[in-house]
């Protein structure tokens, strides 16, 4: 797949030659060196030494390409926050299965190679690149790429078989394009279940459920959602960029109807996924959380994604759009009146303490998320209604999380050498609960449930036990995917969100999508159909304008006049009601 000429210092990959090496930048006056890593030139993909420096309380990544000069980019919005989360750095125990030989420096042997530090925790399976939208910012739909990529059932089976070689709990996200365009999607879900996939996520904008509801009736829409749920879809991972039509033009109008269908169908696990762009939706982050809280009967969490910039963008333009995890967290703090602060978020590898204790208790490896701390952070909040508004109580107020996690790690080692693991482990858990729960901060209605849920998560180690937790707490997460400007090879080596490829490789997210012409597009073109070939095989109405979902004023009026829409957005509706003069708010004639 790739090769490296150490004499000429050139990598050959995907029919390209890419140079390796450049000068190591030095910190300037007033800067403090945070760490040294490797990065890439956004213009020629040259592999470069890079430094991450602290300046004015923020972190910046800097590299110098011999051909294209110095490139510097904001890396993290707070150096203090970075130091706190990077305390949880974990080296990782490897990919569990090696798919490609190490033939070139990282990230040019991706697939996983022996250098990779982590197994796959979530495998993305692209079912199609067809989409019924054509959003201006999207880089991945058939008409823009000029070809259709849609793997056959046999290819899908092969890709999943490759994934299962890692021997970890298999979790797959069905993605696209828009995966609900596939007529055989229910059969695909059934097949994955039969192959032993434990958790299946559907990544969708949700519009198909609304289209069915509007144009073919509620019964048809509910039947489709129910068929997916019964086939094995555990979670709907749904795009949701804001509460207003301006911040979320993708599916603002349709979300209430999609939720209505989900409720009728018993689809009770939805995660909202906002892509966060400075100045576009950063003013609505608190309200996105409130919207999730309003719908906690089916919404289990919000997973924010600070924007990953694609294409060649001047630095000044990047600065207008760039937002880091810390920036998002501070906006959330401001917009929840200080209820959820930066101290309430912990990085993904903090969970290794939990997985190691669970491993010691079960007597065998199951799962580990040894990502780089800068890849993502998360927290849980308990939600209460107070005087018509929401009160958010982060789990960090109820539990000394740092003490809790350190204690688990310490006891995991002790438990490995015990024979009566269950008895000893249960005793450790009760000691843990007595020592680290801040009982005075636990709401009264949770005092009995909280310890029971914690014990059952570890002792049962089941989806039912985890499900009980997620019915009581709202998950808030953040995944900061990289781009060509802030690329950090240390991070990609620890990536655990992967893509399954039809050539048998498994590729980390931030090589698959960031180096798309070397990985995603290069491989998919080998398995593609031209648009004309696809039309001849499947029909004129399966790609192009024929599949596009177009709103007109009549449709928007129909949607926004419906009580389902009005009730869904009631607390926020006055902000944009002037757009729709036909909407009657409470108190109006």
C-alpha positions as CSV (number, residue, x, y, z in Angstrom):
1,X,0.0,0.0,0.0
2,X,2.9,2.3,0.7
3,X,6.7,2.3,0.7
4,X,9.5,4.5,2.1
5,X,12.8,5.4,0.5
6,X,15.0,6.4,3.5
7,X,17.8,7.7,1.3
8,X,15.6,10.1,-0.7
9,X,13.3,10.4,2.3
10,X,10.2,10.0,0.1
11,X,7.0,8.0,0.9
12,X,5.2,6.5,-2.1
13,X,1.5,6.1,-1.4
14,X,-1.7,6.2,-3.5
15,X,0.2,7.0,-6.7
16,X,1.9,9.9,-5.0
17,X,5.4,10.7,-3.8
18,X,5.5,12.6,-0.4
19,X,8.6,14.0,1.1
20,X,9.6,13.5,4.7
21,X,11.4,15.9,7.1
22,X,12.1,19.5,7.7
23,X,13.6,21.8,10.3
24,X,12.4,21.6,13.9
25,X,10.9,24.9,14.9
26,X,12.0,26.6,18.1
27,X,9.9,28.4,20.7
28,X,10.0,32.2,20.4
29,X,10.5,34.7,23.1
30,X,7.6,34.6,25.5
31,X,6.6,31.1,24.5
32,X,7.0,27.9,26.5
33,X,7.5,24.5,24.9
34,X,4.6,22.2,25.7
35,X,5.8,19.2,23.7
36,X,7.3,18.0,20.4
37,X,5.4,15.9,17.9
38,X,5.1,15.4,14.1
39,X,2.6,17.0,11.8
40,X,2.1,17.4,8.0
41,X,2.2,20.3,5.6
42,X,-1.4,21.1,4.5
43,X,-0.2,21.9,1.0
44,X,2.1,19.0,0.0
45,X,1.5,16.5,2.9
46,X,5.2,16.5,3.7
47,X,5.8,14.8,7.1
48,X,7.3,17.5,9.4
49,X,8.6,17.8,12.9
50,X,6.4,20.1,14.9
51,X,6.2,21.8,18.3
52,X,3.3,22.7,20.5
53,X,4.0,25.9,22.4
54,X,2.2,27.8,25.1
55,X,1.6,31.5,24.4
56,X,-0.8,33.9,26.1
57,X,-2.5,31.0,27.9
58,X,-3.2,29.0,24.7
59,X,-1.5,26.2,22.8
60,X,-0.4,26.5,19.2
61,X,1.1,23.9,16.9
62,X,3.9,25.1,14.6
63,X,5.7,23.4,11.7
64,X,8.0,24.6,8.9
65,X,7.8,23.1,5.4
66,X,11.0,23.7,3.3
67,X,8.7,24.5,0.3
68,X,5.7,26.2,1.8
69,X,7.1,27.9,4.9
70,X,5.9,28.2,8.4
71,X,2.4,27.0,9.3
72,X,1.0,27.8,12.8
73,X,-2.4,26.9,14.1
74,X,-4.4,27.2,17.4
75,X,-4.2,23.8,19.0
76,X,-6.1,24.2,22.3
77,X,-7.9,27.3,23.7
78,X,-6.3,27.0,27.2
79,X,-2.9,25.7,28.2
80,X,-4.1,25.2,31.7
81,X,-7.0,23.0,30.5
82,X,-4.6,21.1,28.3
83,X,-2.3,20.3,31.2
84,X,-5.2,19.1,33.3
85,X,-6.6,16.7,30.7
86,X,-3.1,15.5,29.5
87,X,-2.4,14.2,33.0
88,X,-4.6,11.2,31.8
89,X,-2.3,10.3,29.0
90,X,-2.2,6.5,28.4
91,X,0.3,4.8,26.1
92,X,-2.1,2.1,25.0
93,X,-1.7,-1.6,24.5
94,X,-1.9,-1.8,20.7
95,X,-4.5,-2.5,18.0
96,X,-5.1,-6.1,19.1
97,X,-4.7,-7.1,15.4
98,X,-2.3,-5.7,12.8
99,X,-3.8,-5.3,9.3
100,X,-0.9,-3.6,7.4
101,X,2.9,-3.9,7.6
102,X,4.9,-0.9,8.8
103,X,6.2,0.2,5.4
104,X,6.3,4.0,5.9
105,X,6.3,6.6,8.7
106,X,2.9,7.3,10.4
107,X,0.4,8.3,9.1
108,X,1.3,6.7,5.7
109,X,1.0,3.0,6.7
110,X,-2.5,3.3,8.2
111,X,-4.6,0.3,8.3
112,X,-3.8,-0.5,11.4
113,X,0.0,-0.9,11.4
114,X,2.2,-2.2,14.3
115,X,2.8,1.4,15.5
116,X,-0.9,2.0,16.4
117,X,-1.5,2.2,20.1
118,X,-5.2,1.5,20.4
119,X,-7.9,-0.9,19.2
120,X,-11.1,0.2,17.5
121,X,-13.8,1.4,19.9
122,X,-16.2,2.6,17.1
123,X,-16.0,1.3,13.6
124,X,-17.6,3.5,10.9
125,X,-19.1,1.6,8.0
126,X,-19.8,3.7,5.0
127,X,-22.9,2.2,3.4
128,X,-23.2,4.8,0.6
129,X,-21.9,8.2,-0.5
130,X,-25.4,9.0,-1.9
131,X,-27.3,11.7,0.0
132,X,-30.6,13.4,-0.4
133,X,-29.0,16.7,0.7
134,X,-26.2,18.6,-0.9
135,X,-25.0,20.9,1.9
136,X,-22.6,23.6,0.7
137,X,-19.9,22.6,3.3
138,X,-20.1,18.9,2.8
139,X,-17.1,17.1,1.1
140,X,-18.6,13.7,0.7
141,X,-21.6,13.1,-1.5
142,X,-21.9,11.3,-4.8
143,X,-22.6,14.3,-7.1
144,X,-19.7,16.3,-5.7
145,X,-17.3,13.4,-5.9
146,X,-18.5,12.3,-9.4
147,X,-19.0,8.7,-8.5
148,X,-21.2,6.4,-6.4
149,X,-19.6,4.3,-3.7
150,X,-22.0,1.7,-2.3
151,X,-20.5,-1.6,-1.1
152,X,-22.3,-4.8,-1.7
153,X,-23.6,-7.1,1.1
154,X,-20.6,-9.4,0.4
155,X,-18.2,-6.5,0.7
156,X,-19.9,-5.3,3.9
157,X,-19.6,-8.8,5.4
158,X,-15.9,-9.0,4.5
159,X,-15.2,-5.6,6.1
160,X,-17.0,-6.6,9.3
161,X,-15.2,-9.9,9.4
162,X,-11.9,-8.0,9.3
163,X,-13.0,-5.8,12.2
164,X,-14.0,-8.8,14.3
165,X,-10.4,-10.1,14.2
166,X,-9.5,-7.5,16.9
167,X,-11.5,-9.6,19.4
168,X,-13.0,-6.7,21.2
169,X,-16.6,-5.8,21.8
170,X,-17.7,-4.8,18.3
171,X,-19.5,-1.4,17.9
172,X,-20.4,-0.2,14.4
173,X,-21.8,3.1,13.2
174,X,-23.6,2.9,9.9
175,X,-22.8,6.1,8.0
176,X,-22.6,7.7,4.6
177,X,-23.7,9.8,2.7
178,X,-27.1,9.2,4.1
179,X,-27.4,5.5,5.0
180,X,-31.2,5.4,5.0
181,X,-31.1,5.8,1.2
182,X,-30.2,2.1,1.0
183,X,-33.3,0.0,0.5
184,X,-31.6,-3.0,2.1
185,X,-30.5,-1.1,5.3
186,X,-32.8,-3.2,7.6
187,X,-31.2,-6.4,6.1
188,X,-27.7,-5.0,6.7
189,X,-28.5,-4.3,10.3
190,X,-29.9,-7.9,10.8
191,X,-26.7,-9.3,9.2
192,X,-24.5,-7.3,11.5
193,X,-26.4,-8.7,14.5
194,X,-26.1,-12.2,13.2
195,X,-22.3,-11.7,12.8
196,X,-22.1,-10.7,16.5
197,X,-22.0,-6.9,16.4
198,X,-23.1,-5.9,19.9
199,X,-23.9,-2.2,19.4
200,X,-25.1,-0.6,16.1
201,X,-25.4,3.1,15.6
202,X,-27.3,4.8,12.7
203,X,-25.6,8.1,11.7
204,X,-28.4,10.1,9.9
205,X,-29.9,13.5,9.5
206,X,-33.2,11.8,10.2
207,X,-35.1,13.4,7.3
208,X,-36.2,10.1,5.8
209,X,-38.4,9.5,8.8
210,X,-40.0,12.9,8.4
211,X,-40.5,12.4,4.6
212,X,-42.3,9.2,5.2
213,X,-44.4,10.8,7.8
214,X,-45.4,13.7,5.6
215,X,-45.8,12.0,2.3
216,X,-46.7,8.4,3.0
217,X,-48.3,8.6,6.5
218,X,-47.4,8.0,10.1
219,X,-47.9,4.3,9.9
220,X,-45.3,3.9,7.2
221,X,-42.8,6.1,9.0
222,X,-43.2,4.3,12.3
223,X,-43.0,0.9,10.6
224,X,-39.6,1.8,9.1
225,X,-38.2,3.1,12.4
226,X,-39.6,0.1,14.2
227,X,-38.0,-2.3,11.7
228,X,-34.6,-0.7,12.2
229,X,-35.0,-0.9,16.0
230,X,-36.1,-4.5,16.0
231,X,-33.4,-5.5,13.5
232,X,-30.8,-4.2,16.0
233,X,-30.2,-0.4,15.8
234,X,-29.3,0.6,19.3
235,X,-28.6,4.3,18.9
236,X,-29.5,7.0,16.4
237,X,-26.5,9.4,16.0
238,X,-28.3,12.4,14.6
239,X,-26.9,15.6,13.1
240,X,-28.3,18.6,15.0
241,X,-26.3,21.8,14.6
242,X,-28.6,24.2,16.5
243,X,-32.1,25.0,17.6
244,X,-32.7,27.8,15.1
245,X,-33.2,27.5,11.3
246,X,-30.2,29.8,10.7
247,X,-27.8,27.7,12.8
248,X,-29.3,24.4,11.6
249,X,-30.5,24.6,8.0
250,X,-29.9,20.9,7.5
251,X,-32.8,19.5,9.5
252,X,-34.2,22.1,11.8
253,X,-37.7,21.8,10.4
254,X,-37.8,18.0,10.3
255,X,-36.3,17.1,13.8
256,X,-39.7,17.4,15.7
257,X,-41.4,15.0,13.3
258,X,-38.5,12.6,13.3
259,X,-38.6,12.6,17.1
260,X,-42.4,12.0,16.9
261,X,-41.8,9.0,14.7
262,X,-39.1,7.7,17.1
263,X,-41.4,7.9,20.1
264,X,-44.1,6.0,18.3
265,X,-41.6,3.3,17.2
266,X,-39.8,2.9,20.5
267,X,-36.5,4.2,19.2
268,X,-35.4,5.5,22.6
269,X,-31.7,6.2,22.2
270,X,-30.8,9.3,20.3
271,X,-27.5,11.2,20.4
272,X,-27.5,14.8,19.0
273,X,-24.3,15.7,17.1
274,X,-23.7,19.4,16.5
275,X,-20.7,20.4,14.4
276,X,-19.5,23.6,16.2
277,X,-18.3,26.5,14.1
278,X,-17.4,29.8,15.6
279,X,-19.9,32.5,14.9
280,X,-22.3,30.1,13.3
281,X,-23.8,28.1,16.2
282,X,-21.5,28.9,19.2
283,X,-24.3,31.1,20.7
284,X,-26.7,28.1,20.8
285,X,-24.7,25.5,22.7
286,X,-26.5,25.9,25.9
287,X,-29.9,25.8,24.2
288,X,-28.8,22.6,22.4
289,X,-28.3,21.0,25.8
290,X,-31.7,22.4,27.0
291,X,-33.3,20.9,23.9
292,X,-31.7,17.5,24.7
293,X,-33.0,17.8,28.3
294,X,-36.5,18.6,27.0
295,X,-36.4,15.3,25.1
296,X,-34.7,13.0,27.6
297,X,-37.3,10.4,27.1
298,X,-35.5,9.5,23.9
299,X,-32.3,11.7,23.8
300,X,-29.4,10.2,25.7
301,X,-26.7,12.7,25.0
302,X,-25.1,15.5,23.0
303,X,-21.7,14.9,21.3
304,X,-20.3,18.2,20.2
305,X,-17.7,18.2,17.3
306,X,-15.6,21.4,17.0
307,X,-15.1,22.0,13.3
308,X,-12.5,20.2,11.3
309,X,-11.6,22.5,8.4
310,X,-11.3,21.1,4.9
311,X,-9.6,22.6,1.8
312,X,-7.1,25.4,1.6
313,X,-8.1,28.3,3.8
314,X,-6.1,31.4,4.7
315,X,-5.1,31.8,8.3
316,X,-7.3,34.8,8.9
317,X,-10.3,32.9,7.6
318,X,-9.4,29.9,9.7
319,X,-9.3,32.1,12.8
320,X,-12.9,33.2,12.1
321,X,-14.1,29.6,12.1
322,X,-11.7,27.7,14.4
323,X,-13.0,26.6,17.8
324,X,-11.3,24.2,20.2
325,X,-12.7,21.9,22.8
326,X,-11.9,24.5,25.5
327,X,-13.7,27.2,23.6
328,X,-16.8,25.1,23.3
329,X,-16.7,24.2,27.0
330,X,-16.4,27.9,28.0
331,X,-19.4,28.8,25.8
332,X,-21.4,26.0,27.5
333,X,-20.3,27.3,30.9
334,X,-21.5,30.8,30.0
335,X,-24.8,29.6,28.5
336,X,-25.7,27.3,31.4
337,X,-25.0,30.1,33.9
338,X,-21.9,28.4,35.3
339,X,-23.7,25.1,36.0
340,X,-21.4,23.1,33.8
341,X,-17.7,24.3,34.0
342,X,-14.4,23.3,32.4
343,X,-13.6,21.3,35.6
344,X,-16.5,19.0,35.0
345,X,-15.0,17.5,31.8
346,X,-12.6,14.6,31.7
347,X,-10.7,13.2,28.7
348,X,-11.5,9.9,27.1
349,X,-8.5,8.0,28.5
350,X,-9.7,8.7,32.0
351,X,-12.0,5.8,31.4
352,X,-9.1,3.4,31.2
353,X,-9.3,3.2,35.1
354,X,-12.9,1.9,34.7
355,X,-12.1,-0.6,31.9
356,X,-9.1,-2.0,33.8
357,X,-11.1,-2.6,36.9
358,X,-13.9,-4.2,34.8
359,X,-11.2,-6.3,33.1
360,X,-9.8,-7.4,36.4
361,X,-13.3,-8.2,37.7
362,X,-14.2,-10.2,34.6
363,X,-10.8,-11.9,34.2
364,X,-10.2,-10.9,30.6
365,X,-9.7,-8.0,28.3
366,X,-12.8,-6.4,26.8
367,X,-12.3,-2.8,25.9
368,X,-10.0,0.1,26.4
369,X,-10.1,3.7,25.2
370,X,-6.5,4.9,25.3
371,X,-7.0,7.9,23.0
372,X,-4.8,10.9,23.2
373,X,-6.4,13.3,25.8
374,X,-6.7,16.0,23.2
375,X,-9.0,13.8,21.1
376,X,-12.1,14.2,23.3
377,X,-13.6,15.0,26.6
378,X,-17.0,14.2,28.3
379,X,-19.1,14.5,31.3
380,X,-22.5,13.4,32.6
381,X,-25.2,15.7,34.0
382,X,-28.3,15.0,36.1
383,X,-31.2,17.1,34.9
384,X,-33.9,18.6,37.1
385,X,-36.8,21.0,36.3
386,X,-36.7,24.0,38.6
387,X,-39.2,26.9,38.2
388,X,-39.8,26.1,34.6
389,X,-36.1,26.0,33.7
390,X,-33.5,23.3,33.8
391,X,-30.9,22.7,36.5
392,X,-27.9,20.7,35.4
393,X,-25.9,18.9,38.1
394,X,-22.6,17.4,36.7
395,X,-21.6,14.0,38.0
396,X,-18.4,15.7,39.3
397,X,-20.4,17.5,41.9
398,X,-21.7,14.2,43.3
399,X,-18.5,12.1,43.0
400,X,-14.9,12.9,43.5
401,X,-14.1,11.6,40.0
402,X,-10.4,11.9,40.1
403,X,-10.2,10.1,43.4
404,X,-12.7,7.5,42.2
405,X,-10.7,6.8,39.0
406,X,-7.3,6.6,40.7
407,X,-8.8,4.3,43.4
408,X,-10.2,2.0,40.6
409,X,-6.8,1.8,38.9
410,X,-5.0,1.0,42.2
411,X,-7.6,-1.7,43.1
412,X,-7.6,-3.2,39.5
413,X,-4.0,-4.4,40.1
414,X,-4.9,-5.8,43.5
415,X,-8.0,-7.6,42.1
416,X,-6.0,-9.4,39.4
417,X,-4.3,-11.5,42.0
418,X,-7.4,-12.5,43.9
419,X,-9.3,-15.8,43.4
420,X,-12.8,-14.7,44.6
421,X,-12.9,-11.8,42.2
422,X,-16.6,-11.1,42.5
423,X,-16.7,-11.0,46.3
424,X,-13.5,-8.9,46.6
425,X,-14.6,-6.7,43.7
426,X,-18.0,-6.0,45.2
427,X,-16.4,-5.1,48.5
428,X,-14.1,-2.7,46.8
429,X,-17.0,-1.1,45.0
430,X,-18.9,-0.5,48.2
431,X,-15.8,0.9,49.8
432,X,-15.4,3.1,46.8
433,X,-19.0,4.4,47.0
434,X,-18.6,5.2,50.7
435,X,-15.4,7.0,50.2
436,X,-15.9,9.1,47.0
437,X,-19.6,9.9,46.7
438,X,-20.3,13.4,48.0
439,X,-23.7,12.5,49.6
440,X,-24.6,16.0,50.5
441,X,-24.5,17.0,46.8
442,X,-26.6,14.0,45.6
443,X,-30.2,14.9,44.9
444,X,-32.6,13.1,47.3
445,X,-34.2,11.1,44.5
446,X,-30.8,9.7,43.5
447,X,-29.4,8.7,46.9
448,X,-30.6,5.1,46.6
449,X,-30.3,4.7,42.9
450,X,-26.7,6.1,42.4
451,X,-24.8,3.4,44.3
452,X,-27.0,0.6,42.9
453,X,-26.3,1.8,39.3
454,X,-22.6,2.1,39.9
455,X,-22.3,-1.4,41.4
456,X,-24.4,-3.0,38.6
457,X,-22.4,-1.4,35.9
458,X,-19.3,-3.1,37.1
459,X,-20.8,-6.4,38.3
460,X,-23.2,-7.0,35.5
461,X,-21.1,-5.4,32.7
462,X,-24.2,-5.4,30.5
463,X,-26.0,-3.0,28.2
464,X,-29.0,-3.1,30.6
465,X,-26.8,-1.7,33.4
466,X,-25.3,1.0,31.2
467,X,-28.8,1.7,29.8
468,X,-30.1,2.4,33.3
469,X,-27.3,4.9,33.8
470,X,-28.1,6.7,30.5
471,X,-31.8,6.9,31.4
472,X,-30.9,8.9,34.5
473,X,-28.0,11.0,33.3
474,X,-27.5,13.1,30.1
475,X,-24.2,12.4,28.4
476,X,-22.2,15.4,27.1
477,X,-19.3,14.6,24.9
478,X,-16.9,16.3,22.6
479,X,-14.8,14.8,19.7
480,X,-12.2,17.2,18.3
481,X,-11.3,15.7,14.9
482,X,-8.1,17.1,13.3
483,X,-7.5,18.7,10.0
484,X,-4.4,19.5,7.9
485,X,-3.5,22.6,9.9
486,X,-3.6,21.2,13.5
487,X,-2.6,17.6,12.6
488,X,-0.8,15.8,15.4
489,X,0.7,12.4,14.6
490,X,0.8,11.5,18.3
491,X,-3.0,11.8,18.3
492,X,-3.7,9.7,15.2
493,X,-1.5,6.9,16.5
494,X,-4.0,6.6,19.4
495,X,-7.2,7.0,17.4
496,X,-10.0,4.5,18.2
497,X,-12.7,5.8,15.8
498,X,-12.0,3.9,12.6
499,X,-13.3,3.3,9.2
500,X,-13.7,-0.1,7.6
501,X,-12.4,-0.2,4.1
502,X,-13.4,-2.7,1.3
503,X,-9.7,-3.6,0.8
504,X,-9.6,-5.1,4.3
505,X,-7.8,-2.3,6.1
506,X,-9.1,-0.4,9.1
507,X,-8.1,3.3,9.1
508,X,-8.2,5.9,11.8
509,X,-10.7,8.7,11.3
510,X,-8.1,11.5,11.0
511,X,-6.3,9.8,8.2
512,X,-9.4,8.5,6.4
513,X,-11.0,11.9,6.2
514,X,-8.1,14.4,6.5
515,X,-5.8,12.6,4.0
516,X,-8.9,11.7,2.0
517,X,-7.2,11.5,-1.4
518,X,-4.7,9.0,0.0
519,X,-7.2,6.8,1.8
520,X,-11.0,7.4,1.6
521,X,-11.3,8.6,-2.0
522,X,-8.4,6.6,-3.4
523,X,-9.7,3.3,-2.2
524,X,-13.4,4.0,-2.8
525,X,-12.7,4.9,-6.4
526,X,-11.4,1.4,-6.9
527,X,-14.9,0.1,-5.9
528,X,-17.0,2.9,-7.4
529,X,-19.5,3.2,-10.1
530,X,-19.7,6.3,-12.3
531,X,-22.9,8.2,-12.0
532,X,-24.0,7.0,-15.4
533,X,-23.1,3.4,-14.6
534,X,-25.2,3.6,-11.4
535,X,-28.2,5.1,-13.2
536,X,-28.1,2.2,-15.7
537,X,-27.9,-0.4,-12.9
538,X,-30.3,1.2,-10.4
539,X,-32.4,3.7,-12.3
540,X,-32.4,7.4,-13.1
541,X,-34.2,8.2,-9.8
542,X,-31.6,6.8,-7.5
543,X,-28.9,9.5,-7.7
544,X,-28.7,13.2,-8.7
545,X,-31.5,15.7,-8.5
546,X,-34.1,12.9,-8.3
547,X,-33.1,11.9,-4.8
548,X,-32.7,15.4,-3.4
549,X,-34.9,16.7,-0.7
550,X,-36.0,20.3,-1.5
551,X,-38.0,22.5,0.8
552,X,-40.2,25.3,-0.6
553,X,-42.3,27.9,1.2
554,X,-45.4,25.7,1.1
555,X,-43.6,22.8,2.8
556,X,-42.0,25.1,5.4
557,X,-45.4,26.6,6.2
558,X,-46.8,23.1,6.5
559,X,-44.1,22.0,8.9
560,X,-44.0,25.1,11.1
561,X,-47.8,25.3,11.4
562,X,-48.0,21.8,12.8
563,X,-48.4,21.4,16.6
564,X,-45.6,18.8,16.6
565,X,-43.2,21.5,15.4
566,X,-44.6,24.3,17.7
567,X,-44.5,22.1,20.8
568,X,-41.0,20.9,20.1
569,X,-39.5,24.4,19.9
570,X,-42.0,26.2,22.2
571,X,-39.4,27.7,24.6
572,X,-37.4,29.1,21.7
573,X,-40.0,29.9,19.1
574,X,-40.4,33.6,19.9
575,X,-36.8,34.2,18.7
576,X,-37.6,33.3,15.0
577,X,-41.4,33.4,14.9
578,X,-41.2,36.6,12.8
579,X,-39.9,34.4,10.0
580,X,-43.2,32.6,10.1
581,X,-46.0,35.1,10.7
582,X,-48.6,32.3,10.4
583,X,-47.4,30.7,13.7
584,X,-49.6,31.6,16.6
585,X,-47.8,31.8,20.0
586,X,-49.5,31.5,23.4
587,X,-51.6,34.6,24.1
588,X,-52.1,35.5,20.4
589,X,-55.4,35.5,18.7
